[in-house]
Amino acid sequence: LHPSTHMLSSPFAAVSIWNAHQSDEAVELGAIDLACPESALVARPEHHVHVLPMTPAGTEWVRSLMLGFPLGVSVQRVAEISGGMDFDLAAHLSILIQHRLITDTSLSIEERNS
């Protein structure tokens, strides 16, 4: 993943508060549940900071990738950690692709030999 990629997990509505302050339009801050925990993928691959809301399963998946686990192993880790929580690999992978956060790919030895 891009070296600027980090995960933010907050016991508060940090992502909603951030997003509310990114527009010149008036936002009703009273509509934000401040006690709602939120997570985000935070990255700056070019000249703009991306703060992308993530599901708990998505957060664990990105953290696993950041630790160097391969894609398939990371998906398995999410299944184990999340206790069967829904995880949409295509949706989460498209976030990484859309924001140009994938910087390197390689095949494992097993994949090269098959």
C-alpha positions in Angstrom: 0.0 0.0 0.0 1.0 3.6 -0.5 3.4 4.6 2.3 1.0 7.5 3.4 -1.8 5.0 4.2 -2.8 4.8 7.8 -5.9 3.5 9.7 -7.7 5.7 12.2 -10.1 4.1 14.6 -11.8 6.4 17.0 -14.4 5.8 19.8 -16.0 9.0 18.5 -17.5 10.2 15.2 -14.1 11.5 14.0 -14.9 10.8 10.3 -18.3 12.4 10.3 -16.8 15.5 12.1 -13.9 15.7 9.5 -16.3 15.4 6.6 -18.6 18.0 8.0 -15.8 20.5 8.0 -14.6 19.8 4.5 -17.4 21.7 2.7 -18.1 25.4 2.4 -21.8 24.6 2.9 -23.4 24.8 6.3 -23.7 21.4 7.9 -25.9 20.5 10.9 -23.4 19.2 13.4 -26.2 18.4 15.8 -27.2 15.5 13.5 -23.8 13.7 14.2 -23.9 11.2 17.0 -20.6 12.1 18.6 -20.5 8.9 20.6 -20.6 6.7 17.5 -17.3 5.0 17.0 -15.9 5.4 13.4 -12.9 4.2 11.4 -11.2 5.6 8.4 -8.5 4.9 5.9 -6.4 8.1 5.8 -3.9 8.6 2.9 -2.3 11.3 0.9 -1.1 9.6 -2.3 -0.7 12.9 -4.1 -1.7 16.4 -3.1 -5.0 15.7 -1.4 -5.7 14.0 1.9 -8.3 11.2 1.6 -10.3 10.3 4.7 -12.4 7.3 3.7 -14.9 5.8 6.1 -14.3 2.1 6.6 -16.4 -0.7 8.1 -14.9 -2.6 11.0 -14.1 -5.6 8.7 -12.6 -3.2 6.1 -10.4 -1.7 8.8 -9.1 -5.1 9.8 -8.5 -6.0 6.2 -6.4 -2.9 5.4 -4.5 -3.3 8.7 -3.7 -6.9 7.7 -2.4 -5.7 4.3 -0.3 -3.0 6.0 1.3 -5.7 8.1 2.4 -7.4 4.8 -0.1 -10.3 4.7 -1.1 -11.3 1.1 -4.6 -10.5 -0.2 -6.1 -14.0 0.4 -4.6 -14.3 3.9 -5.9 -10.9 4.8 -9.4 -11.9 3.8 -9.1 -15.0 5.9 -7.9 -13.0 8.9 -10.9 -10.7 8.5 -13.2 -13.7 8.6 -11.5 -15.0 11.7 -11.3 -11.7 13.6 -14.7 -10.4 12.6 -16.6 -13.5 13.5 -18.4 -13.8 10.2 -19.0 -10.0 9.8 -20.0 -9.1 6.2 -17.0 -8.1 4.1 -17.3 -7.0 0.5 -13.8 -7.6 -1.0 -14.6 -6.0 -4.3 -15.9 -2.8 -2.7 -12.9 -2.5 -0.4 -10.4 -3.3 -3.2 -12.0 -0.8 -5.5 -11.5 1.9 -2.8 -7.7 1.2 -2.8 -7.6 1.2 -6.6 -9.7 4.3 -7.0 -7.5 6.3 -4.7 -4.3 4.9 -6.1 -3.2 3.3 -2.9 -1.9 0.0 -4.3 1.7 0.6 -5.1 3.1 -3.0 -5.6 1.8 -6.4 -6.4 3.5 -9.7 -6.6 2.6 -13.4 -6.8 3.5 -15.8 -4.1 5.8 -18.8 -4.9 2.8 -21.1 -4.9 0.9 -18.9 -7.3 3.9 -18.7 -9.7 4.3 -22.5 -9.8 0.6 -23.2 -10.6 
